[in-house]
Amino acid sequence: MRISTIQQLHDILGGEYAGAAASLRRGIKGISTDTRSLKKGEAFLAIKGENFDGHNFLTEAVRKGASVGVVEHDWYLVNARKKLKMPLIVVRDTLDAYGRIALAHRRSFKIPIIAVAGSSGKTSTKEMISSVLEQKFNVLKTEKNFNNRIGVPATILKLTKRHDVAVVEIGTNMPGEIGALCRAIEPTHGVITNIGHEHLELLQSIDGVAEEEGTLFKWLTAHGGTGFVNLDDDIVKALGQGLANPVTYSRTKRGDYQVKVGRLNEGGAPGIQVLSHKRKSIKQVKAQLNTPGKHTAYNAAVAVAVGATLGVPATKIRKGLEEYRPDVDISQGYARLAMIRLEDGGRILNDTYNANPDSMRVALETLAGIKISKKGSRIAVLADMAELGTYASEEHRKVGELIAEMEKIDVAIFFGRQMRYAYEAIALADQPARVTSFFFRKKDKLIHVLNNLRTSKDIVLVKGSRSMKMEEVVEGVITEIIGHQ
C-alpha cells in the first residue's frame, strides 16, 4: 500500500500515538531517515545507528516540516514531556518499523524481487543481473551497495507502477540481518554468490557466515521461491539442497547452466560461453565481459540464469553482459576491480572499496592473470582486512603465504598493523620468495616509494578494507603523473 496519511502509517506500525486525533488525517508525502534530505510533509523515522541517533534530530525534523515522527519507546519514556510541535508514533524499535513500512509498500506490487546475498561479489553480481534484465524490463535496483537494514527499505520504497522487477542487494555483518531483510522485501528469487570469511568479528566462523547468508535460501524454501545455486561452491550447494525451485550453474555440465571461460583480454576480462543443458529457454550465450578476473564468469553465469528464467532472449542477455562495466565512484575515488589506464601508459587495478580474505585472493589471482610486457612488473599494494576478529592475524598471514607461492607477483607493498603478518610470512616462506616486499606504517611514505618504483610498463593492484582508504594511494599515483607533465 502507498502510505499517504498518518493514520495508515499508524495502522502499519501500531504503538502509542502521541498527538491529537484529528492529526491522524494529515497527509504523508514520503518516509525519511535523514533530516539533511527530509522534505516538508514527510514522516521522519528516528533510527539509532552505530555512529548516530536520529532522536537527536527531531527538532530539526520539526523545523523542516515533518508531518510525524516515529520514535522508540525507551526514548519516549524519558522525553515524553518535550513539546515537539509534531505528533509521534511510539514503537519498540524504529529500525524494525522501517522494515515493516517497506513490507507494506512491497506488497502493493506483484513483481519478482531478486535478492542478492553472499560474502563477496554481491554488488557486481547485482549490477550484472540488472544490466541483463534492463534489456527487457523496467528494473529497480539497489543504488551502490546500500544493502543494510536502512538501505534496503529505502530501495523498496522507490518501487512504482512502472517497475517490472527489482534486484535488491542484501548484506549482513551480524546474525539475524538477512532474515530481517527477507521479511522486509519478501523476495521471490535469490542468489547467494559465495560463502567466505566475512565479518568474522560478529559471525564468529565460516559456519556462522553460512548460517546467516543461508537464511535467504531458507526463506525461499519456505515460500516457494526460486534459488540460484552455484554448484562449484560446496557450502552454497549444501545450502540450496532444500530449495523447491533450484536453478543451478557450474563450470561443469552438472549445472542447469554451464559457464566456460575463454581468454582474458588486455584488461584482464574473460570471454565466456554459457550453455543451457537442462533449460529450454535459451541454448547458449557468448559474451566478452568488461570486468577483470576469471571469477567474474560466475557473476555472468548467474546473470544468464536469472535472465533466462525471467524470459530475456539470449541476444539481449549477451547485450546486457557486454554493456556492464564496474563503477568507479568518482566523488570518492574507490572502486571494485576497475582498470584505470594512466596517462603514462601504466595501469592500476583499483579494488579499494573493501577487502576480505576471499576477495583478496581473487584480486591477487586477477592481477597474476593479466598480461604485461617483459619489462613490466605486477605490483600488489595491500592494506588491512577489517572485522576478522580472532582470525585477523591468521588470515593476514595467509595473504603473505599466498603471494610467496605465486610466480607472477613481482612486488608486494603492505600497509596497516595487520598486514605486518603478511610481510613477515613472505620472509618466513620455506622457499625464498621471488617477490620483493615492503611494509609501511605511513601511507605518504608508501605512496612516495610506489611512485619511485613504478614504471609505465607496470600494473598495480591497490586493495584494502574501506576503513583503510586505499583510494588515497590511487590518487597519489595519478597526482604524481600530473605533476610531471
ZAZATOR-270172 format. One line per field, with one value per residue (C-alpha): residue number from 1; residue in three letters; x, y, z. Coordinates in pm, whole numbers, plus 50000, padded with zeros to 5 digits. Layout:
% residues N
num [NUM,...]
residu [ALA,...]
x [X,...]
y [Y,...]
z [Z,...]
This chain:
% residues 485
num [1,2,3,4,5,6,7,8,9,10,11,12,13,14,15,16,17,18,19,20,21,22,23,24,25,26,27,28,29,30,31,32,33,34,35,36,37,38,39,40,41,42,43,44,45,46,47,48,49,50,51,52,53,54,55,56,57,58,59,60,61,62,63,64,65,66,67,68,69,70,71,72,73,74,75,76,77,78,79,80,81,82,83,84,85,86,87,88,89,90,91,92,93,94,95,96,97,98,99,100,101,102,103,104,105,106,107,108,109,110,111,112,113,114,115,116,117,118,119,120,121,122,123,124,125,126,127,128,129,130,131,132,133,134,135,136,137,138,139,140,141,142,143,144,145,146,147,148,149,150,151,152,153,154,155,156,157,158,159,160,161,162,163,164,165,166,167,168,169,170,171,172,173,174,175,176,177,178,179,180,181,182,183,184,185,186,187,188,189,190,191,192,193,194,195,196,197,198,199,200,201,202,203,204,205,206,207,208,209,210,211,212,213,214,215,216,217,218,219,220,221,222,223,224,225,226,227,228,229,230,231,232,233,234,235,236,237,238,239,240,241,242,243,244,245,246,247,248,249,250,251,252,253,254,255,256,257,258,259,260,261,262,263,264,265,266,267,268,269,270,271,272,273,274,275,276,277,278,279,280,281,282,283,284,285,286,287,288,289,290,291,292,293,294,295,296,297,298,299,300,301,302,303,304,305,306,307,308,309,310,311,312,313,314,315,316,317,318,319,320,321,322,323,324,325,326,327,328,329,330,331,332,333,334,335,336,337,338,339,340,341,342,343,344,345,346,347,348,349,350,351,352,353,354,355,356,357,358,359,360,361,362,363,364,365,366,367,368,369,370,371,372,373,374,375,376,377,378,379,380,381,382,383,384,385,386,387,388,389,390,391,392,393,394,395,396,397,398,399,400,401,402,403,404,405,406,407,408,409,410,411,412,413,414,415,416,417,418,419,420,421,422,423,424,425,426,427,428,429,430,431,432,433,434,435,436,437,438,439,440,441,442,443,444,445,446,447,448,449,450,451,452,453,454,455,456,457,458,459,460,461,462,463,464,465,466,467,468,469,470,471,472,473,474,475,476,477,478,479,480,481,482,483,484,485]
residu [MET,ARG,ILE,SER,THR,ILE,GLN,GLN,LEU,HIS,ASP,ILE,LEU,GLY,GLY,GLU,TYR,ALA,GLY,ALA,ALA,ALA,SER,LEU,ARG,ARG,GLY,ILE,LYS,GLY,ILE,SER,THR,ASP,THR,ARG,SER,LEU,LYS,LYS,GLY,GLU,ALA,PHE,LEU,ALA,ILE,LYS,GLY,GLU,ASN,PHE,ASP,GLY,HIS,ASN,PHE,LEU,THR,GLU,ALA,VAL,ARG,LYS,GLY,ALA,SER,VAL,GLY,VAL,VAL,GLU,HIS,ASP,TRP,TYR,LEU,VAL,ASN,ALA,ARG,LYS,LYS,LEU,LYS,MET,PRO,LEU,ILE,VAL,VAL,ARG,ASP,THR,LEU,ASP,ALA,TYR,GLY,ARG,ILE,ALA,LEU,ALA,HIS,ARG,ARG,SER,PHE,LYS,ILE,PRO,ILE,ILE,ALA,VAL,ALA,GLY,SER,SER,GLY,LYS,THR,SER,THR,LYS,GLU,MET,ILE,SER,SER,VAL,LEU,GLU,GLN,LYS,PHE,ASN,VAL,LEU,LYS,THR,GLU,LYS,ASN,PHE,ASN,ASN,ARG,ILE,GLY,VAL,PRO,ALA,THR,ILE,LEU,LYS,LEU,THR,LYS,ARG,HIS,ASP,VAL,ALA,VAL,VAL,GLU,ILE,GLY,THR,ASN,MET,PRO,GLY,GLU,ILE,GLY,ALA,LEU,CYS,ARG,ALA,ILE,GLU,PRO,THR,HIS,GLY,VAL,ILE,THR,ASN,ILE,GLY,HIS,GLU,HIS,LEU,GLU,LEU,LEU,GLN,SER,ILE,ASP,GLY,VAL,ALA,GLU,GLU,GLU,GLY,THR,LEU,PHE,LYS,TRP,LEU,THR,ALA,HIS,GLY,GLY,THR,GLY,PHE,VAL,ASN,LEU,ASP,ASP,ASP,ILE,VAL,LYS,ALA,LEU,GLY,GLN,GLY,LEU,ALA,ASN,PRO,VAL,THR,TYR,SER,ARG,THR,LYS,ARG,GLY,ASP,TYR,GLN,VAL,LYS,VAL,GLY,ARG,LEU,ASN,GLU,GLY,GLY,ALA,PRO,GLY,ILE,GLN,VAL,LEU,SER,HIS,LYS,ARG,LYS,SER,ILE,LYS,GLN,VAL,LYS,ALA,GLN,LEU,ASN,THR,PRO,GLY,LYS,HIS,THR,ALA,TYR,ASN,ALA,ALA,VAL,ALA,VAL,ALA,VAL,GLY,ALA,THR,LEU,GLY,VAL,PRO,ALA,THR,LYS,ILE,ARG,LYS,GLY,LEU,GLU,GLU,TYR,ARG,PRO,ASP,VAL,ASP,ILE,SER,GLN,GLY,TYR,ALA,ARG,LEU,ALA,MET,ILE,ARG,LEU,GLU,ASP,GLY,GLY,ARG,ILE,LEU,ASN,ASP,THR,TYR,ASN,ALA,ASN,PRO,ASP,SER,MET,ARG,VAL,ALA,LEU,GLU,THR,LEU,ALA,GLY,ILE,LYS,ILE,SER,LYS,LYS,GLY,SER,ARG,ILE,ALA,VAL,LEU,ALA,ASP,MET,ALA,GLU,LEU,GLY,THR,TYR,ALA,SER,GLU,GLU,HIS,ARG,LYS,VAL,GLY,GLU,LEU,ILE,ALA,GLU,MET,GLU,LYS,ILE,ASP,VAL,ALA,ILE,PHE,PHE,GLY,ARG,GLN,MET,ARG,TYR,ALA,TYR,GLU,ALA,ILE,ALA,LEU,ALA,ASP,GLN,PRO,ALA,ARG,VAL,THR,SER,PHE,PHE,PHE,ARG,LYS,LYS,ASP,LYS,LEU,ILE,HIS,VAL,LEU,ASN,ASN,LEU,ARG,THR,SER,LYS,ASP,ILE,VAL,LEU,VAL,LYS,GLY,SER,ARG,SER,MET,LYS,MET,GLU,GLU,VAL,VAL,GLU,GLY,VAL,ILE,THR,GLU,ILE,ILE,GLY,HIS,GLN]
x [50000,50108,50122,49953,49824,49947,49654,49781,50131,49996,49787,50105,50323,50077,50212,50112,50005,50113,49914,49567,49322,49248,49613,49579,49409,49716,49890,50235,50445,50713,50942,51275,51550,51782,51693,51954,51734,51396,51122,50820,50533,50745,50739,51069,51196,51438,51670,51960,52281,52635,52750,52428,52089,51802,51623,51882,51747,51376,51383,51542,51272,51005,51182,51188,50818,50799,50438,50502,50790,50843,51036,51141,50961,51276,51341,50978,50973,51245,51138,50757,50724,50916,50689,50798,50501,50478,50274,50470,50420,50595,50734,50968,51234,51244,51474,51221,50949,51131,51126,50751,50690,50892,50697,50361,50480,50634,50304,50143,50345,50309,50650,50964,51202,51551,51766,52144,52339,52681,53023,53168,53075,52723,52736,52894,52652,52357,52472,52529,52187,52028,52207,52068,51713,51713,51724,51359,51218,51199,51424,51457,51797,51990,52198,52570,52587,52306,52239,52169,51852,51838,51940,51716,51386,51486,51527,51192,51011,51120,50908,50644,50392,50641,50878,50856,51121,51354,51710,51799,52138,52114,52411,52493,52759,52576,52332,51969,52011,51944,51625,51510,51576,51390,51090,51103,51118,50968,51196,51065,51413,51752,52125,52399,52720,52956,53035,53367,53549,53345,53257,53401,53411,53036,52956,53232,53321,53263,52973,52826,52859,52690,52404,52344,52372,52180,51876,51790,51754,51559,51317,51277,51227,50952,50776,50815,51072,51348,51711,52011,52277,52649,52732,53106,53080,53030,52872,52629,52544,52461,52253,52047,51956,51616,51501,51177,51278,51657,51831,52194,52511,52865,53188,53087,52788,52634,52456,52145,52380,52746,52990,53310,53586,53790,54095,54144,54159,54420,54218,54210,53840,53737,53531,53263,53021,52717,52545,52196,52195,51866,51663,51486,51457,51796,52067,52379,52517,52862,52995,53312,53297,53442,53523,53876,53920,53812,53591,53351,53241,53028,52861,52786,52657,52401,52303,52235,52037,51826,51767,51667,51439,51254,51229,51507,51618,51977,52067,51955,52130,52454,52396,52336,52655,52869,52723,52809,53126,53231,53168,53432,53286,53448,53341,53503,53777,53719,53613,53569,53829,53816,54103,54244,54471,54720,54838,55195,55078,55071,54766,54605,54362,54153,53989,53983,53618,53663,53851,53809,54027,53834,53815,54185,54270,54055,54217,54568,54474,54327,54648,54856,54639,54676,54934,55224,55529,55860,55990,55680,55605,55293,55278,55031,54965,54761,54614,54440,54123,53882,53629,53812,53814,54034,54110,54284,54649,54597,54413,54666,54949,54779,54787,55166,55194,54978,55191,55510,55372,55260,55502,55362,55355,55681,55639,55421,55374,55192,55024,54849,54901,54760,54942,55270,55176,55163,55500,55656,55504,55693,56020,55949,55849,56002,56140,56295,56017,56087,55869,56022,55826,55790,55599,55487,55316,55257,55065,55256,55583,55417,55300,55646,55816,55550,55588,55966,55935,55655,55717,55483,55511,55372,55027,54946,54671,54554,54324,54219,53917,53704,53844,54198,54101,54341,54192,54435,54717,54550,54510,54875,54993,54767,54873,55241,55189,55006,55280,55545,55363]
y [50000,50355,50528,50864,50951,50934,50701,50449,50466,50413,50117,49953,50023,50014,50150,50459,50770,51093,51359,51499,51251,51494,51491,51125,51251,51452,51355,51198,51268,51009,50849,50997,50877,51173,51533,51657,51538,51548,51727,51906,51666,51352,51123,51112,50784,50840,50545,50466,50368,50287,50647,50846,50863,51002,51109,51387,51539,51550,51927,51969,51744,51972,52280,52128,52045,51672,51556,51298,51145,50774,50727,50443,50366,50395,50746,50848,50737,50991,51267,51249,51595,51763,51975,51899,52053,51730,51413,51099,50729,50536,50191,49940,49956,50215,50001,49719,49975,50079,49717,49691,50011,49868,49541,49720,49906,49596,49406,49659,49516,49166,49161,48947,49062,48916,48925,48903,48789,48635,48702,48886,48989,49098,49442,49336,49041,49268,49511,49240,49084,49429,49505,49183,49239,49602,49476,49372,49520,49840,49747,49893,49810,49888,50202,50146,49892,50024,49673,49707,49750,50118,50097,49803,49956,50283,50092,49913,50240,50359,50091,50239,50103,50145,49882,49524,49371,49467,49348,49409,49355,49233,49236,49140,49174,49008,48722,48793,49066,48854,48725,49077,49190,48891,48975,49334,49259,48907,48802,48569,48479,48470,48443,48358,48445,48250,48179,48306,48472,48789,48984,48712,48955,48901,48600,48408,48140,48019,47812,48129,48302,48010,48001,48374,48400,48074,48238,48366,48012,47909,48194,48092,47729,47823,48049,47853,48087,48022,48000,48023,47782,47779,47407,47480,47634,47335,47542,47722,47387,47243,47548,47506,47140,47216,47454,47360,47555,47548,47676,47565,47684,47549,47529,47167,47002,46930,47264,47371,47632,47562,47851,47814,48069,48186,48405,48724,49044,49316,49448,49107,49044,48700,48594,48350,48097,47986,47669,47562,47185,47135,47450,47517,47896,47954,47737,47943,48291,48406,48739,48937,49067,49401,49313,49183,48833,48482,48477,48718,48425,48311,48653,48625,48268,48360,48673,48448,48207,48486,48650,48323,48230,48561,48531,48755,48635,48518,48811,49060,48869,48900,49272,49319,49132,49329,49666,49620,49787,49814,50152,50387,50630,50946,51151,50904,50752,50391,50106,49730,49572,49861,49903,50257,50338,50605,50882,50749,50410,50227,50059,50049,49777,49980,49745,49986,49959,49676,49356,49018,48706,48563,48885,48943,48604,48674,49015,48866,48589,48851,49055,48745,48663,48999,49011,49256,49329,49158,49477,49524,49416,49317,49516,49443,49724,49574,49710,49556,49348,49459,49277,48944,48926,48649,48531,48857,48758,48414,48546,48823,48572,48359,48655,48667,48291,48305,48579,48388,48087,48284,48310,48619,48880,49075,49333,49334,49653,49616,49884,49862,49696,49358,49343,49313,48945,48912,49085,48852,48544,48620,48646,48314,48124,47775,47863,48207,48415,48577,48871,49194,49310,49631,49724,50076,50230,50563,50599,50901,50706,50416,50649,50803,50463,50336,50640,50594,50220,50205,50234,50286,49914,49803,49714,49795,49633,49853,49688,49714,49743,50055,50191,50191,50444,50299,50517,50776,50564,50565,50942,50974,50794,50997,51325,51236,51172,51501,51685,51559,51656]
z [50000,49933,50271,50226,50576,50934,51007,50751,50896,51247,51129,50994,51296,51584,51911,52105,51917,52087,51908,51851,51699,51419,51311,51205,50889,50799,50476,50438,50130,50195,50453,50563,50796,50737,50819,50570,50284,50458,50264,50405,50470,50506,50810,51000,51145,51432,51370,51601,51422,51530,51496,51522,51690,51487,51805,51837,51515,51595,51650,51307,51159,51306,51168,50820,50828,50902,50928,51203,51393,51464,51788,52016,52340,52555,52426,52473,52837,52913,52676,52671,52825,52545,52327,51973,51787,51589,51652,51736,51677,51954,51864,52024,51750,51471,51255,51268,51193,50876,50759,50823,50626,50337,50353,50336,50027,49870,49898,49665,49376,49233,49069,49101,49374,49329,49644,49604,49912,49972,50121,49822,49472,49566,49409,49080,49054,49130,48863,48602,48667,48643,48317,48167,48291,48177,47818,47858,48179,48381,48673,49021,49167,49482,49443,49506,49791,50012,50138,50511,50717,50626,50261,50165,50286,50120,49793,49822,49895,49549,49381,49150,48900,48617,48762,48633,48859,49145,49208,49572,49734,50094,50329,50684,50949,51239,51294,51208,50949,50638,50798,50881,50523,50377,50593,50469,50095,50059,49771,49503,49373,49542,49473,49722,49539,49768,50131,50265,50551,50608,50924,51148,51438,51486,51267,51451,51193,50838,50977,51123,50787,50611,50859,50823,50444,50405,50562,50214,50076,50386,50318,49954,50054,50299,50048,49724,49573,49321,49433,49200,49324,49242,49242,49248,49595,49825,50101,49871,49712,50056,50147,49830,49881,50034,49761,49587,49276,49235,48923,48917,48744,48730,48532,48463,48295,48636,48633,48450,48307,48235,48204,48004,48047,47748,47715,47910,47706,47762,48054,48222,48148,48020,47726,47839,47695,47896,47777,47881,47927,48111,48046,47716,47740,47573,47415,47477,47532,47426,47552,47617,47974,48083,48444,48519,48658,48568,48879,48705,48488,48783,48803,48432,48467,48731,48536,48236,48455,48606,48270,48102,48393,48354,47977,47846,47497,47451,47224,47486,47764,47569,47519,47891,47986,47742,47843,48210,48336,48701,48859,48988,49241,49106,49407,49649,49435,49537,49308,49270,49040,48795,48550,48529,48236,48339,48110,48120,47989,48320,48471,48815,48918,49161,49411,49703,49804,50053,50134,50300,50268,49974,49773,49846,49697,49391,49340,49357,49113,48881,48896,48823,48521,48345,48066,48091,47878,47951,48111,48325,48681,48871,49194,49477,49725,50007,50331,50631,50607,50881,51102,51119,51499,51638,51283,51187,51229,51073,50767,50704,50734,50469,50230,50259,50216,49903,49749,49831,49642,49338,49049,48883,49163,49145,49422,49735,49936,50267,50479,50816,51150,51046,50712,50903,50941,50560,50527,50785,50617,50296,50489,50663,50347,50313,49972,49916,49763,49426,49528,49658,49962,50165,50479,50572,50871,50698,50376,50248,50260,50079,49801,49771,49734,49493,49267,49256,49198,48942,48567,48274,48193,48529,48656,49020,49226,49515,49771,50135,50361,50336,50663,50515,50242,49987,49714,49853,49710,49367,49390,49493,49179,48950,49113,49069,48697,48650,48838,48596,48279]
